[in-house]
Amino acid sequence: MDTLPVQHTDGTIELLGRGVVEVYYLRRLTLLEKIRREYKLPRSARGDIKALMSIEEGWFRRVT
């Protein structure tokens, strides 16, 4: 069963309240580190964005 970590609940509700239509989360965070190493990306916001863009859609779940 996939769940949104409790510490992110308030932030997610805030985003939805601001008009963000959809929020997704990565089902396995260790995958992000694996992709960073594979593509030699820095551990930064820009590196994370590039890594997230290269992860298959099936690893993300929509928050409902």
LINHUMO-V287184 format. One record per pair of residues at least 24 apart in sequence whose C-alpha atoms are under 10 Angstrom apart, sorted by sequence separation. I is the first residue (numbers start at 1). J is the second residue. D is the distance in Angstrom with one decimal. If there is no record, write none. Layout:
# LINHUMO-V287184
I;J;D, I;J;D
This chain:
# LINHUMO-V287184
2;26;9.9, 3;27;8.7, 31;55;8.2, 2;27;7.1, 2;28;9.9, 26;52;8.6, 31;59;8.9, 26;55;9.3, 29;59;9.7, 26;57;9.4, 27;58;9.0, 28;59;7.2, 26;58;9.3, 27;59;5.6, 28;60;8.6, 26;59;5.9, 27;60;5.7, 25;59;8.5, 26;60;4.6, 27;61;6.7, 24;59;9.8, 25;60;5.5, 26;61;6.6, 24;60;6.1, 25;61;5.5, 26;62;9.2, 23;60;9.8, 24;61;5.3, 25;62;6.6, 23;61;8.5, 24;62;4.3, 25;63;7.2, 23;62;5.9, 24;63;5.6, 22;62;7.0, 23;63;5.5, 24;64;9.1, 22;63;7.3, 23;64;8.2, 22;64;8.5, 13;63;10.0, 12;63;8.3, 9;63;9.9, 4;61;9.4, 3;61;9.2, 4;62;9.8, 2;61;8.1, 4;63;7.5, 3;63;8.6, 4;64;9.7, 2;63;9.9
